Amino acid sequence: MSRTLLRGACVITMAPHRPDTEQADILVDGDTIVAVGGNLDAAGAETVDVTGKIIMPGLVNAHLHTWQTALRGVGTDWTLADYLGRMHGAVARHYRPEDMRIGTLAGALDQLDRGTTTLGDWCHNTPTPDHADAALDGLRAAGIRGVFLHGTPYSAPDAAHPVGEVDRLAGGPLIGIGMAVRGPQLSTPDAAVADFRAAAERGLVVSLHQSGGAPGPAWAAVRAAGLLGPATNVVHGAGLTEEWFKILVDAGASITCTPENELGQGHGSPVTGHLLRLGAAPSLGTDTDAVTPADVLSAARIALAHQRGHDHDQHRQTTGSFSLTATITAKQALAWATVEGARALGLADRVGRLEAGLQADLVVIDAPAPNPVAAALHATARDIEAVIVAGRWRKRDHALLDVDPGAVREHLRESAAHLLPHLAG
């Protein structure tokens, strides 16, 4: 695309100053949205008629271990202990660089097919530089926008993150670099502070897991060092106290929920309500294809239903009657999968909304319905007619472009055949 006008859609901009839905045109020039409005001038632009379709910002999956795609579904019945023991304790060490590349490529393409245009790729199986390079190459090859969050295999709690590896990585026009650290729950205070400081010095997002235990002394050390801020991304958040939720929200940190995985594996209940009570909101991720489907809209619906159910129960216990109004809207759930995801990955000034000056990352949904917001929230990959990333068509007429799906599937099968015999138990 150079200069293109998308004409006549029902548009969900997710911009705070615009209505929930509106009939509008979207003018794209190069990789940027130039204008969103009615009856835009199409002079010099290719016009694409999208009448009767829904257009919304591209989805953001803020947390996915994309390297695990070849093992899709093997851990459907795993607990968290099973996952840690069998994925990280057994099979991870048998990954070759080529397994990292095809898993990441296939997983990122699957995200595009589902309407995700931005991916937080939490890559923590990098025993050698070749493994990291191969995963990053797969992410670039997919044509998705993303932040490659460089992690490491599990190591001693006092081991600081290998920042030399982070420094040598080069993302690309669509790919930024961040740090996926062990975090305060799994590190000594000195190691946690060193990792957070390294990220701050480089201006990088620092992301970490937190579940299954209350914050310990390393959390206090990071806070005392003044290293909590908008570039801090906490995944799960289970085990945090109300005091710590407030500390993180006040610091501008983001918390990413992966609700299906959290409920199914035993991380703990999604922390959506804790955030909403503080005037904040979660971003969303799907965690791992090995356990749950990598569909961020499903994550949004599960998070929404879980919190509504909790709120209904609380209302009945308090009043003895049914709730008469919903506590959370479908529009809020869409914001978790767009606006909040962009913020979590440090990209709020580029993606997550459809506004002039932002990147042209959007999805076209072919699912006409009386309630466009609901149609968008309930969309499946089959409903996603087109996906545009940085002004480039990545999916059109319900098919991914510039990819040989048969070859990708074959390479993924070969990788799975190599890896599956190494699963323990």
CORUR-V176366 format. One record per residue. RES is the residue in one small letter. OMEGA is omega in radians with two decimals (none if undefined). Layout:
# CORUR-V176366
[[RES	OMEGA] [RES	OMEGA]]
This chain:
# CORUR-V176366
[[m	2.97] [s	3.05] [r	-3.01] [t	3.07] [l	3.04] [l	-2.91] [r	2.83] [g	-3.12] [a	2.88] [c	-2.97] [v	3.00] [i	-3.02] [t	-3.00] [m	3.08] [a	-3.02] [p	-3.05] [h	-3.11] [r	3.13] [p	3.14] [d	3.10] [t	3.11] [e	3.00] [q	-3.03] [a	2.99] [d	3.07] [i	3.13] [l	-3.12] [v	3.06] [d	-3.06] [g	-3.12] [d	-2.95] [t	2.98] [i	-3.13] [v	-3.09] [a	3.01] [v	-3.12] [g	-3.10] [g	3.03] [n	3.13] [l	3.13] [d	-3.09] [a	-3.08] [a	3.10] [g	-3.10] [a	2.95] [e	-3.14] [t	3.09] [v	-3.11] [d	3.11] [v	3.11] [t	3.14] [g	3.12] [k	3.07] [i	3.04] [i	3.08] [m	3.09] [p	3.04] [g	-3.13] [l	3.11] [v	3.00] [n	-2.96] [a	-3.11] [h	3.09] [l	3.01] [h	-2.94] [t	-3.11] [w	-3.08] [q	-3.01] [t	-3.10] [a	-3.12] [l	-3.11] [r	3.02] [g	-3.07] [v	-3.07] [g	-3.12] [t	-3.12] [d	3.13] [w	2.86] [t	3.09] [l	3.11] [a	3.07] [d	-3.11] [y	-3.12] [l	-3.11] [g	-3.00] [r	3.12] [m	-3.06] [h	-3.12] [g	-3.04] [a	-2.91] [v	-3.05] [a	-3.08] [r	-3.14] [h	3.08] [y	2.99] [r	3.08] [p	-3.14] [e	3.06] [d	3.10] [m	-3.08] [r	-3.05] [i	3.09] [g	-3.14] [t	3.12] [l	-3.10] [a	3.13] [g	3.13] [a	3.08] [l	3.09] [d	3.09] [q	3.10] [l	-3.13] [d	-3.12] [r	3.10] [g	3.08] [t	3.13] [t	3.13] [t	-3.03] [l	2.94] [g	-3.04] [d	-3.06] [w	-2.96] [c	-3.08] [h	2.98] [n	-3.06] [t	-3.12] [p	3.09] [t	3.05] [p	3.14] [d	3.11] [h	3.13] [a	-3.12] [d	-3.11] [a	3.12] [a	3.14] [l	3.10] [d	3.10] [g	3.13] [l	3.12] [r	-3.07] [a	-3.10] [a	-3.10] [g	3.10] [i	2.97] [r	3.14] [g	2.95] [v	3.10] [f	-3.10] [l	-3.04] [h	3.09] [g	-3.14] [t	2.98] [p	-3.11] [y	-3.06] [s	-3.11] [a	-3.10] [p	-3.11] [d	3.14] [a	3.09] [a	3.14] [h	3.14] [p	-3.01] [v	3.05] [g	3.08] [e	3.11] [v	-3.07] [d	-3.07] [r	-3.09] [l	3.08] [a	-3.08] [g	-3.10] [g	-3.09] [p	-3.10] [l	-2.99] [i	3.02] [g	-3.14] [i	3.03] [g	-3.12] [m	3.04] [a	-2.99] [v	3.09] [r	3.04] [g	-3.06] [p	-3.12] [q	-3.01] [l	-3.10] [s	2.97] [t	3.12] [p	-3.11] [d	-3.13] [a	-3.14] [a	3.13] [v	3.13] [a	-3.13] [d	3.13] [f	3.14] [r	3.12] [a	3.11] [a	-3.13] [a	-3.14] [e	-3.11] [r	-3.13] [g	-3.05] [l	2.93] [v	3.05] [v	-3.04] [s	-3.06] [l	3.04] [h	3.01] [q	3.05] [s	3.02] [g	3.10] [g	3.14] [a	3.11] [p	3.14] [g	-3.04] [p	-3.14] [a	3.08] [w	3.14] [a	-3.14] [a	3.12] [v	3.11] [r	-3.12] [a	3.12] [a	3.12] [g	-3.01] [l	3.05] [l	-3.12] [g	-3.10] [p	3.11] [a	3.11] [t	3.12] [n	3.13] [v	3.13] [v	-3.11] [h	-3.13] [g	-3.14] [a	-3.13] [g	3.08] [l	3.08] [t	3.10] [e	3.10] [e	-3.11] [w	3.02] [f	-3.14] [k	3.11] [i	-3.09] [l	3.13] [v	3.14] [d	3.13] [a	-3.11] [g	3.13] [a	3.08] [s	3.06] [i	-3.12] [t	3.08] [c	2.99] [t	-2.81] [p	-3.11] [e	3.12] [n	-3.11] [e	-3.14] [l	-3.04] [g	-3.05] [q	3.10] [g	3.03] [h	-3.00] [g	-3.12] [s	3.05] [p	-3.00] [v	-3.08] [t	-3.06] [g	3.11] [h	-3.12] [l	-3.11] [l	3.14] [r	3.14] [l	-3.13] [g	3.12] [a	-3.13] [a	3.13] [p	2.74] [s	-3.01] [l	3.01] [g	3.13] [t	2.96] [d	-3.06] [t	3.05] [d	-3.12] [a	-3.04] [v	-3.07] [t	3.11] [p	-3.08] [a	-3.08] [d	-3.03] [v	3.06] [l	3.02] [s	3.10] [a	3.12] [a	-3.12] [r	3.13] [i	3.11] [a	3.12] [l	-3.10] [a	-3.14] [h	-3.11] [q	3.06] [r	3.12] [g	3.10] [h	-3.13] [d	3.08] [h	3.13] [d	3.13] [q	3.14] [h	3.13] [r	-3.13] [q	-3.10] [t	-3.01] [t	-3.09] [g	-3.13] [s	3.12] [f	3.01] [s	3.12] [l	3.12] [t	3.08] [a	-3.11] [t	-3.11] [i	-3.13] [t	3.06] [a	3.12] [k	3.08] [q	3.14] [a	3.06] [l	3.12] [a	3.10] [w	-3.08] [a	-3.13] [t	-3.05] [v	-3.07] [e	3.09] [g	3.09] [a	3.13] [r	-3.11] [a	-3.10] [l	3.11] [g	-3.05] [l	-3.06] [a	3.12] [d	-3.09] [r	-3.03] [v	3.09] [g	3.12] [r	3.03] [l	-3.11] [e	3.07] [a	3.13] [g	3.10] [l	-3.14] [q	-3.14] [a	3.05] [d	-3.07] [l	3.10] [v	3.06] [v	-3.07] [i	3.11] [d	-3.13] [a	-3.09] [p	-3.10] [a	3.13] [p	-3.13] [n	-3.06] [p	3.12] [v	3.09] [a	3.13] [a	3.11] [a	-3.12] [l	-3.09] [h	-3.07] [a	3.02] [t	3.12] [a	3.14] [r	-3.13] [d	-3.11] [i	-3.08] [e	-3.07] [a	3.10] [v	3.11] [i	3.08] [v	-3.13] [a	3.08] [g	-3.11] [r	3.07] [w	3.06] [r	3.02] [k	3.13] [r	-3.10] [d	3.04] [h	-3.14] [a	3.05] [l	-3.12] [l	3.03] [d	3.11] [v	3.04] [d	-3.04] [p	3.12] [g	3.13] [a	3.12] [v	3.14] [r	-3.12] [e	3.11] [h	3.12] [l	3.09] [r	3.11] [e	3.11] [s	3.12] [a	3.14] [a	3.09] [h	-2.99] [l	-3.01] [l	3.14] [p	-3.09] [h	3.06] [l	-3.13] [a	3.05] [g	none]]
